[in-house]
Amino acid sequence: MANEFAIGFDNLEQETIDQELHVDSGHLPPWLRGSLIRTGPTLFRLAQQSYQHWFDGLAMLQKFAFDDGKARYTGRFLRSPDYVKSSRTGLVSSDEFVSVPSRGPLERLFTLVDPERQFGRNGMVNVLKLNDSCYIAMTENPLAVQFNPADAATVGAFDYPDDLHSVLNMITTAHPRYDVARKSIYNFVSRLIPLRPRYVVYRLDNGSTRRTVVGEIETDALAYMHSFGMSENYIVLAEFPLVTHPTSLFFMPLFGTPYIKSYTWKAQRGTRFRVMDKRDGKLVGTWEHDALFAFHHVHAQEVGDELFVDLSVYEGGPAVIDQFYLARLRAAGGGEISYSGLRRYRLPLRGGSLRGGSLRGDSVREERLAEPMLEMPQFNYRRCSNGSYRYIYGVSFTAPGKFVDQLVKIDLQKNENRFWHEDGCYPGEPVFVPRTAGTAAGDAGAEDDGVNISVVLDTRRRRSFLLLLDASTFEEMARLDLPHAIPFMLHGQFYAGVL
Ligand code: CO
């Protein structure tokens, strides 16, 4: 028997094209004009083979367009090469996070010598606007899929037209960060050179699709990093001790090793905070701390002589990765996930001989910023990304042992939390949209003047609804019925003015 929210890990095979949504209760704010576009896995079972992990399934784009107090919904499969091939054969076609195609001995050898065969192109983690005419869906390799935000239809494969496009640079994050002041998008790739692995930080300037290298950070082992932090002047990579080596990655297809299984937890390495100056691409320093694991950097900011690095840290370390196997998520009593909480790591930036060097021991101070379990963190990015922030929103659980069953708003200044919870309901990432979205008044108004939009799975009715919370009070503002259950998605972005 499965648990009640297992329907959130079932196939969604139904596409929906531009359907007007009924406002069940409340009202949509009249100023809300634009689209929330989300991506995530919605096909977990193929005709001949099933995916094994939540981060494996074939992507669908979900678009919620708001205008004039009304909302319209479109859900369309991302017609990626993986989708096209897998829906034709009914088989896993490329290496995903865990699932791998069953390859015969010859095919394994072919894949070894032609690594392009190995990597999937299935943008199920996040979406990104590169410029007005280029929106892409991303995963944790740079092979992206372009889509049209007007109708969520797939345009085709997208590769960055630059020198970084190489099989040596096949690991990245689906969490690029936008520098509001510089109008540049930052991200990094892990470079798989066996003798000198490194992280290559790049930026995309002002709507360009070509990546410019900012700088490189050498390492002895590549860490699994789902995201990174960025302050006004610095990029911070938290090298968790879940590490691999380029050689292991190269030999994966030979042994049929799942991607994430090529990483090993080496707690004794501890965590290494690697800080790069965005202005000259130089390594400012490396700060070491105890072993920890997180998917999401929440925020980073420069305060006096310190860099504050805020993470949503898992108490059980990388065990959470195993908790997201589909069999476990669906099983009766399953869906238990580790606690993750908001932690701040204070790195002393100014320190004489530190440049290029490394500081050990107690130089990093850790603070517990808030108690509630927190994942899928959100804040008023446009206003606060280059400075301090007060409010964080995210998904949470009501008690240890539960799957995420509530939303939380954390007030760092008052040290208090507000929650939204309803029995039998499982909410997704509460995307924050400021009232000033789409206007020139970037810093006007209160930091929490806006709405949070979340897709909530209602297991009592076996379907999902769209929930809008007033971000200030965290009270329900509107609820809109969706035509079916939507599986648990990953990330989405709000694009003002896109209808
Ligand atoms: Co993420």
Boltz pocket constraint, residues with backbone or C-beta under 6 A from the ligand:
constraints:
  - pocket:
      binder: B
      contacts: [[A, 125], [A, 175], [A, 226], [A, 295], [A, 296], [A, 491]]
      max_distance: 6.0
